[in-house]
């Protein structure tokens, strides 16, 4: 059964989510063209021979004597005060409560680009001058495979142990949950503008429906696009063979050859969808919530074959010197009231049990929004893309880039 999600925020929240505000995936993907993305992926792709740590890369934790922390995150992925853009209410409250001074930097613009920036230092067991970073599942998994992140002390994370959603526990790349903690999650699915087209419920419709020809965009993010196509082809995006990948990719190749697809995008699809230049697309749930805040005819659809679920994860890199301070911040953001305040701003899936009840106090409409607090039936139809080996990642990315013309 498909799910079509309008977003009915209150006027106050609609104002907060006004059109000028961008989601965490917006800026770099919009400016960083498909061809450039392919170059970054090729250069930074899967590590270099000998890049894995030969042994433990020990780190001295100075948290007791240095009450400080350097936190790197994506653009527009933390709440900002409406009146003063230099204030970040939840982070400021953490500093006031703990005395830990946080240097907060929005310098993660793309997973591959960031990997390329820090790869040489981490491979050489050198510090990257960051105590906490946020990366998407597949890149988090790569850093774990390479041995480039520190284990977290779960005893210092009681809120995470108590409040992490069941659907985000026991993940294949981090089964113990001590190497990556979800910051926010989201869905990749279908979106359409109801002012220019009727409802779009399936991936096949997106790729073949004549009235959509030339008015469809598809994401350059391989895992999201191919995950949806794998599911639509009757395969399991969480466990597939190369032949099944090729079968799904052929569907995409035909849609490109037929002129069905207008172009491949980061989330610069959002303004085109809002204008109606794009009638339907593969898109991200957080973006669609923000668009729907000003136009309720824009809808997100979890296709009948299932949506893709992704998370962006908090990790402490090797040689970071304030792990305990980072753990204190992670634990703080798993307090339901804090998590709700953050979710009210970023509009992605909140990973914290109990935050929904707290959201009732902030905005009841957001508390009932299934793109922020999805119900069990919605989550039951989602998949997390299969964890890939280095060789698989190189091979599948190369095939995908060839089809999308990068």
Secondary structure, 3 states (H helix, E strand, C coil): CCEEECCCCCHHHHHHCCCCCCCCCHHHHHHCCHHHHHHHHHHHCCCCCCCCCCCCCCCCCCCCCCCEEEEEEECCCCCCCCCCCCCCHHHHHHHHHHCCEEEEEEEECCHHHHHHHHHHHHHCCCCCCCCEEEEEHHHHHHHHHHCCECCCCHHHCHHHHHHECHHHCCECCECCCCCCEEEEEEEEEEEEECCCCCCCCCHHHHHHCHHHCCCEEEECCHHHHHHHHHHHCCCCCCCCCHHHHHHHHHHHHHHHHCCCEEEEECCCHHHHHHHCCCCEEEEEHHHHHHHHCCCCCEEEEECCCCEEEEEEEEECECCCCCHHHHHHHHHHCCCHHHHHHHHHHHCCECCECCHHHHHHHHCHHHHCCCCCCCCHHHHHCEECCCCCCHHHHHHHHHHHHHHHCC
